[in-house]
Amino acid sequence: MVGRGRRHQEAEHLEPSTQSFPALVCIGASQSDVGVNNNVQGSVARVNFLPCRDFINGNRCGPTGRFSNGKILPDLLGGSFRAHSKCSG
């Protein structure tokens, strides 16, 4: 049988861990990108001008160049682990 080696037998006897993770770090993944491409040469889709607006920390501000102000994958994962966001943008 596949997967029934020594490691599999050891894994069956492991107790659940009570350790916690201090941070969730996402670097360079397309799932963690809100689409800021204002400085990309030749890009036609830009949002760094009015009427495109964004909200930062609940305050309405001018154009930030972000395509999304909604939650993305790291926000959802952090919320399911009850992590607090240290990021603002």
LOBAGU-605938 format. One record per atom (N, C-alpha, C, O, CB): atom name; x, y, z. Coordinates in steps of 0.2 Angstrom, whole numbers. Atoms other than C-alpha are relative to their C-alpha. Glycine has a CB too. Example, Ala and Ser with C-alpha at 12.3 -4.5 7.8 and 13.67 -1.06 7.14 Angstrom:
BEGIN
   atomo       u       v       w
       N       4      -6       0
      CA      62     -22      39
       C       4       6       0
       O       9       5       3
      CB      -5       0       6
       N      -4      -6      -1
      CA      68      -5      36
       C      -4       5       3
       O      -1      11       4
      CB       2       2      -7
***
This chain:
BEGIN
   atomo       u       v       w
       N       4      -6       0
      CA       0       0       0
       C       4       6       0
       O      10       6       3
      CB      -5       0       6
       N      -4      -6       0
      CA       6      17      -4
       C      -1       4       6
       O      -7       5       8
      CB      -2       4      -7
       N       1      -5      -6
      CA       9      29      11
       C      -1      -4       6
       O      -3      -1      11
      CB      -6       4      -1
       N       1       4      -6
      CA       9      15      24
       C       7      -1       3
       O       8      -6       6
      CB      -4      -6      -1
       N      -7       1      -3
      CA      28      17      28
       C       0       2       7
       O      -5       3      11
      CB       5       3      -4
       N      -2      -2      -7
      CA      36      21      45
       C      -3       7       1
       O      -5       8       7
      CB       7      -1       1
       N       2      -7      -1
      CA      32      39      43
       C      -7       1       1
       O     -10       4       5
      CB       3       5      -6
       N       7       0      -1
      CA      14      36      41
       C      -2      -3       6
       O      -7       0       9
      CB      -3      -4      -6
       N       2       3      -6
      CA      13      25      56
       C       2       5       6
       O      -2       6      11
      CB       4      -6       1
       N      -2      -5      -5
      CA      22      39      66
       C      -5       6       0
       O      -7       8       6
      CB       7       2      -1
       N       5      -5       0
      CA      10      52      60
       C      -7      -2       3
       O     -10       3       6
      CB      -1       2      -7
       N       6       2      -3
      CA      -5      42      66
       C       0       1       8
       O      -6       2      10
      CB      -2      -7      -2
       N      -1       0      -7
      CA       1      43      84
       C       1       7       3
       O       2       8       9
      CB       5      -4       3
       N      -1      -7      -2
      CA       4      62      84
       C      -6       3       4
       O     -11       3       1
      CB       3       4      -5
       N       6      -4      -3
      CA      -6      73      96
       C      -1       7      -3
       O       4       9      -6
      CB       2       1       8
       N       1      -7       3
      CA     -14      89      90
       C       5       5       4
       O       6       5      10
      CB      -7       2       0
       N      -5      -5      -2
      CA      -2     104      92
       C      -4       6       3
       O      -9       8       0
      CB       5       2      -5
       N       3      -6      -2
      CA      -7     119     103
       C       4       6      -1
       O       3      11       1
      CB      -1      -1       8
       N      -5      -6       2
      CA       7     130      96
       C      -4       5      -5
       O      -9       2      -9
      CB       6      -3      -3
       N       3      -5       4
      CA       2     146      87
       C       5       3      -5
       O      11       3      -3
      CB      -4       5       4
       N      -4      -3       5
      CA       9     155      72
       C       0       7       1
       O      -6      10       2
      CB      -2      -2      -7
       N       0      -7      -2
      CA      14     173      76
       C      -1       4      -6
       O      -3      10      -5
      CB       7       2       2
       N       1      -4       6
      CA      12     179      58
       C      -1      -4      -6
       O       0     -10      -7
      CB       6       4      -2
       N       1       3       6
      CA       6     175      41
       C       3       4      -6
       O       1      10      -6
      CB      -8      -1      -2
       N      -4      -4       5
      CA      18     181      27
       C      -1      -2      -7
       O       0      -8      -8
      CB       7       1       2
       N       1       2       7
      CA      13     181       9
       C       5       5      -4
       O       4      11      -4
      CB      -7       1      -3
       N      -5      -4       4
      CA      27     187      -3
       C       0      -2      -7
       O       1      -7      -9
      CB       7       0       3
       N       0       1       7
      CA      25     189     -22
       C      -5      -4      -3
       O      -4      -7      -9
      CB       7      -2      -1
       N       5       4       3
      CA      10     179     -25
       C      -5       4      -3
       O      -7       9       0
      CB      -3      -5       6
       N       5      -4       4
      CA      -3     184     -37
       C      -6       0       4
       O     -11       5       3
      CB      -1      -3      -7
       N       6       0      -4
      CA     -16     180     -24
       C       0       5       5
       O      -5       7       8
      CB      -1      -7       3
       N      -1      -5      -5
      CA      -9     193     -13
       C       1       7      -3
       O       4      12       0
      CB       5      -1       5
       N      -2      -6       4
      CA      -8     207     -26
       C      -7       3      -2
       O     -11       0      -5
      CB       4      -1      -6
       N       6      -4       1
      CA     -22     221     -27
       C       1       3      -7
       O      -4       7      -9
      CB      -1       5       5
       N       0      -3       6
      CA     -16     226     -44
       C       3       7      -1
       O       0      10      -5
      CB      -6      -1      -3
       N      -3      -6       1
      CA      -5     241     -43
       C       5       0      -5
       O      10      -3      -5
      CB       3       3       7
       N      -4       0       6
      CA       2     244     -60
       C       1       7      -3
       O       2       8      -9
      CB      -2      -5      -5
       N       0      -7       2
      CA       3     263     -61
       C       7       2      -4
       O       7       6      -8
      CB      -1       5       6
       N      -7      -2       3
      CA      22     263     -66
       C       2      -5      -5
       O       8      -4      -7
      CB       5       0       6
       N      -1       5       6
      CA      21     249     -79
       C       0       3      -6
       O      -6       6      -8
      CB      -4      -6       1
       N       0      -3       7
      CA      26     256     -96
       C      -5      -4      -4
       O      -5     -10      -5
      CB       7       0      -3
       N       5       3       5
      CA      12     253    -109
       C      -6      -3       3
       O     -10      -6      -1
      CB       4      -6      -3
       N       6       2      -3
      CA      -1     248     -96
       C      -6       5      -2
       O      -5      11       0
      CB       1      -1       7
       N       6      -5       1
      CA     -18     255    -101
       C      -5       0       6
       O      -8       5       7
      CB      -4      -3      -7
       N       4       1      -6
      CA     -27     249     -86
       C       3       3       6
       O       7       0      10
      CB      -3      -7       2
       N      -2      -4      -6
      CA     -23     262     -72
       C      -5       3       4
       O     -10       5       1
      CB       6       5      -2
       N       5      -3      -5
      CA     -32     268     -57
       C       3       5       4
       O       0       6      10
      CB      -4      -6       4
       N      -3      -5      -4
      CA     -21     282     -51
       C      -2       7      -2
       O       1      12      -1
      CB       8      -1      -1
       N       3      -7       1
      CA     -33     296     -56
       C      -7       0       2
       O     -10      -5       3
      CB       1       2      -8
       N       7       0      -2
      CA     -50     302     -52
       C      -4      -2      -6
       O      -2      -1     -11
      CB      -2       8       2
       N       4       1      -6
      CA     -64     296     -51
       C       2      -6       4
       O      -2      -7       9
      CB      -7       0      -1
       N      -2       6      -4
      CA     -55     281     -44
       C       2       2       7
       O       7       5       7
      CB       5      -4      -4
       N      -1      -1      -7
      CA     -55     282     -25
       C       1      -6       4
       O      -1     -11       2
      CB      -5       5       3
       N      -1       6      -4
      CA     -50     271     -11
       C      -1       3       7
       O      -1       9       9
      CB       7      -2      -1
       N       1      -1      -7
      CA     -53     270       8
       C       6      -3       3
       O       7      -9       3
      CB      -7      -2       2
       N      -5       2      -4
      CA     -38     269      19
       C      -2       1       8
       O      -3       6      10
      CB       7       3      -1
       N       2      -1      -8
      CA     -42     265      38
       C      -7       3       0
       O      -7       7       5
      CB       6       3       4
       N       7      -3      -1
      CA     -60     270      35
       C      -1       7      -3
       O      -6      10      -3
      CB      -2       0       6
       N       0      -7       2
      CA     -55     287      28
       C       0       0      -8
       O       4      -3     -11
      CB       5       4       3
       N       0      -1       7
      CA     -60     292      10
       C       7       4      -2
       O       8       9       1
      CB      -6       3      -3
       N      -6      -3       2
      CA     -44     297       1
       C       0       0      -8
       O      -5      -2     -11
      CB       7      -3       2
       N       0      -1       7
      CA     -39     301     -17
       C       2      -7      -3
       O       2     -12       0
      CB       5       5      -2
       N      -2       6       4
      CA     -33     289     -30
       C       6      -3       3
       O      11       0       3
      CB       1       1      -8
       N      -6       3      -3
      CA     -21     276     -23
       C       3      -5      -5
       O       9      -7      -4
      CB      -2      -4       6
       N      -2       5       5
      CA     -19     265     -39
       C      -1      -7       2
       O       2     -11      -1
      CB       8       1       0
       N       1       7      -2
      CA     -26     250     -31
       C      -7      -2      -4
       O     -11       2      -4
      CB      -1      -1       8
       N       6       3       3
      CA     -39     239     -41
       C      -5      -3       4
       O     -11      -3       2
      CB       3      -5      -5
       N       5       3      -4
      CA     -47     232     -26
       C       1       3       7
       O       7       4       9
      CB       1      -8       0
       N       0      -1      -7
      CA     -51     237      -9
       C      -4      -5       4
       O      -5      -5      10
      CB      -4       7       2
       N       3       5      -3
      CA     -59     221      -5
       C       5      -5       3
       O      11      -4       3
      CB      -5      -4      -5
       N      -5       5      -3
      CA     -52     206       5
       C       3      -5      -5
       O      -1      -6     -10
      CB      -4      -4       5
       N      -3       5       5
      CA     -40     195      -4
       C       2      -6       4
       O       1      -6      10
      CB       6       3      -3
       N      -2       6      -4
      CA     -33     178       1
       C       3       0       6
       O       1      -3      11
      CB       4      -5      -5
       N      -3      -1      -6
      CA     -21     183      14
       C      -5       3       6
       O      -4       1      12
      CB       6       4       0
       N       5      -3      -5
      CA     -35     193      23
       C      -5      -6       2
       O      -6      -6       8
      CB      -4       6      -3
       N       5       5      -2
      CA     -47     178      23
       C       4      -5       4
       O       1      -8       9
      CB      -3      -3      -6
       N      -4       5      -4
      CA     -33     166      29
       C       1       3       7
       O       0      -1      12
      CB       6      -2      -3
       N      -2      -3      -7
      CA     -28     178      43
       C      -6       1       4
       O      -6       0      10
      CB       3       7      -1
       N       6       0      -4
      CA     -46     180      48
       C      -2      -7       3
       O      -5      -7       8
      CB      -6       3      -4
       N       2       6      -2
      CA     -49     162      49
       C       5      -3       6
       O       3      -7      10
      CB       0      -6      -5
       N      -4       2      -6
      CA     -34     160      61
       C       0       6       5
       O       4       5      10
      CB       8       0      -3
       N       1      -6      -5
      CA     -39     176      71
       C       6       4       0
       O       8       6       6
      CB      -2      -3       6
       N      -6      -4       1
      CA     -24     185      65
       C      -2       8      -1
       O      -7       9      -4
      CB       5      -2      -5
       N       1      -7       1
      CA     -23     204      66
       C       4       3      -5
       O      10       1      -6
      CB       1       4       7
       N      -4      -3       6
      CA     -18     214      51
       C       4       6       2
       O       2      10       6
      CB      -5       2      -6
       N      -4      -5      -2
      CA      -3     225      53
       C       2       4      -7
       O       5       9      -6
      CB       7      -3       2
       N      -1      -3       6
      CA      -4     231      35
       C      -5       5      -1
       O     -11       5       1
      CB       0      -5      -6
       N       5      -5       2
      CA     -12     247      28
       C       3       2      -7
       O       9       1      -8
      CB       0       6       5
       N      -3      -1       6
      CA     -11     253      11
       C      -4       6      -3
       O      -3       8      -8
      CB      -1      -5      -5
***
